Amino acid sequence: MFYGITFAHPNLLYLLLLLPAMVAWYIFRQRDTKASLQISTLDGFAQAAKTLRVRLRHLPFVLRCCAVALLIVAFARPQSSNTQRNVNTEGIDIMLAFDVSGSMQARDFKPDRLTAAKELGIQFISGRRTDRMGLVVFAGESFTLCPLTTDHATLINMFREVSIGVLEDGTAIGLGLAAAVSRIKDSEAKSKVVILLTDGVNNRGEIAPITAAEIAHTFGVRVYTIAVGTYGTAPYPVQTPFGTRYQDMKVEIDEELLKNIAQITGGEFFRATSNKALEDVYEQINQLEKSKIEITEFSRKAEEFRPFALAALLLLALELLLRRTFLREL
């Protein structure tokens, strides 16, 4: 009922606090009431059924309280707003190509590379409300998890379900990039972008990463590449007869390849070595690929106090009628 309603004098709504005081005073008066005709005992009336008048004896007071509440709301001047917004936006389509190979379990990020990249990726998606976005995951093979869509809630839910082990292990960077490009190449958006995130070296797939980059360039797709991982070594989970143990292993990322992909397509290369660094990378990409939005806003307010005032008058009239007729007190 109050959706989209504002009040010209919202401070007057504090007068609604008078209602509990009215109820307390009414209860106090009821207890203090003395009958004009007193008898020695009420035992003779114990089995008598309560009439409708007795059951409704408090109705006039309830009607009065409701009327007072409605009058207070009316005095606060509720207003509805009619807002029209014209948005002109320069369309941007973005596909995320996301590495889900086993090495994404490394603990040089908190809690691990995969979880950190997912959380920050979801934040990035949430901040791009006017853009179509999609998601491709890849390891030893690639899979389109979500095509381009403006339904960011569905995309985020799918992103949350991404896990290691759903695809054959390995790192097929060329396949992942090619799958993302195939999903965005026919887009009519003025800007077509692929964000490629990986932590390894291309070792699988039938399509070479440079070939996929050249295909992206042909279709006017710009690729931002993100290398995830520290320099030196990182703790990887290793299964042993005594359970999972973490062993420091050398971090191998083909930076030169990722730089070449970005250069060929007119994008940029980023290296993220921590959660904060990865967050900064997403923020930089967010600034580089900003939609141009022009908003023209028109707002008109309408007074909505009349229904409240009329309802209050009707309740007061009904209370007066009941007190003078059916619920009249002698």
C-alpha positions, -999 to +999 in steps of 0.1 A: +000+000+000+028+024+009+051+013-020+064+045-037+047+067-011+066+095+006+053+120+032+055+158+030+055+160+068+069+126+080+075+139+116+038+140+122+038+102+120+053+103+155+018+112+167+009+075+161+026+069+194-005+084+210-025+053+201-009+031+228-016+058+253-053+059+242-055+021+247-039+023+281-063+051+292-093+031+279-083+000+298-078+021+330-112+036+327-128+002+321-114-011+353-124+021+372-160+020+360-186+015+388-221+003+381-250+026+388-270-004+400-251-027+425-262-061+436-248-085+462-236-113+438-234-122+401-237-159+406-271-160+390-257-147+358-227-170+356-243-194+331-259-167+309-246-165+273-229-134+262-250-114+237-237-099+205-238-064+221-215-076+249-191-091+224-190-058+204-189-034+233-153-024+225-159-019+188-166+019+189-132+024+207-114+003+180-131+023+153-120+056+169-084+044+172-083+035+135-098+068+126-072+087+146-044+067+130-058+074+095-062+111+103-026+113+114-014+097+082-036+121+062-021+151+081+014+138+072+004+143+035+013+111+018+024+116-018+030+093-047+058+099-073+054+094-110+090+091-124+099+087-160+135+079-169+149+078-204+182+059-206+205+060-237+233+035-232+262+024-254+259-014-253+288-035-240+287-073-242+312-091-219+320-128-218+340-142-189+364-171-198+372-187-165+399-213-158+386-242-135+417-265-138+430-283-107+458-257-102+430-231-092+430-249-058+463-233-049+463-214-016+483-183-025+449-166-025+424-167+004+408-192+007+421-203-027+424-190-062+391-204-074+370-190-046+387-156-047+383-153-084+346-163-082+337-138-054+354-109-072+339-120-105+305-119-090+312-084-077+322-073-112+290-087-127+269-070-100+284-036-110+276-039-147+238-036-146+234-022-181+256-048-199+249-082-213+273-108-198+280-145-202+303-172-188+326-198-203+345-223-181+375-242-193+401-267-181+412-295-205+381-287-225+356-258-225+319-253-218+295-224-221+279-222-187+258-191-195+253-173-229+251-135-230+222-123-209+209-093-190+196-117-162+225-111-139+209-129-110+208-162-130+244-157-142+256-151-106+238-182-094+255-202-121+289-186-113+285-196-076+281-233-087+314-233-106+338-259-092+369-278-100+364-313-115+334-306-137+357-307-168+386-329-178+417-314-161+443-295-180+446-259-193+431-253-228+434-215-230+428-216-268+396-236-264+383-213-236+390-182-256+375-196-288+343-206-270+339-172-255+345-155-289+320-178-306+294-166-281+300-129-287+312-126-323+277-120-337+267-095-311+255-061-324+269-043-293+293-014-300+319-030-277+326-067-274+349-078-246+363-112-233+379-113-199+402-144-198+413-155-164+438-183-160+467-195-137+486-218-160+503-227-192+484-239-223+488-277-225+456-290-240+431-283-267+429-284-305+430-246-310+462-226-303+457-195-281+472-172-307+448-185-333+419-179-310+432-144-304+434-137-342+398-149-345+388-125-318+406-096-335+388-105-368+354-101-351+364-070-332+365-087-298+388-071-273+404-095-248+416-086-213+439-114-199+444-119-162+472-142-148+463-154-113+491-166-091+521-154-070+557-154-081+578-184-070+559-212-053+524-217-039+508-243-016+489-269-036+466-296-020+480-331-024+461-363-015+481-386+007+473-418+027+470-395+057+446-370+041+451-338+022+485-321+027+497-289+012+530-289-007+548-258-022+550-261-059+564-238-086+539-214-101+541-216-139+521-190-159+527-182-195+527-144-192+542-139-227+513-157-243+487-138-223+504-105-232+504-114-269+467-123-268+459-089-252+481-071-277+466-088-308+431-080-297+437-045-284+431-054-248+454-054-218+473-079-197+471-080-159+490-101-132+472-106-099+493-120-071+468-116-042+431-110-035+436-073-033+455-072-066+428-092-083+402-068-070+422-039-084+424-057-117+386-060-120+383-024-109+407-013-137+387-033-163+355-018-149+368+017-155+382+009-190+348-006-201+323+019-188+290+022-205+280+058-215+246+065-199+226+096-203+196+099-180+167+123-183+144+121-153+110+136-149+092+134-116+057+144-106+041+141-071+004+136-064-013+141-030-027+108-016-042+120+017-079+120+005-085+082+008-071+083+044-092+113+054-124+098+039-118+064+056-113+082+089-145+102+085-164+070+077-151+052+108-160+082+130-195+082+115-198+045+121-187+048+157-212+076+164-240+056+148-232+025+169-230+045+201-264+061+194-281+029+183-271-007+186-243-002+212-260+027+231-250+028+268-274+038+295 
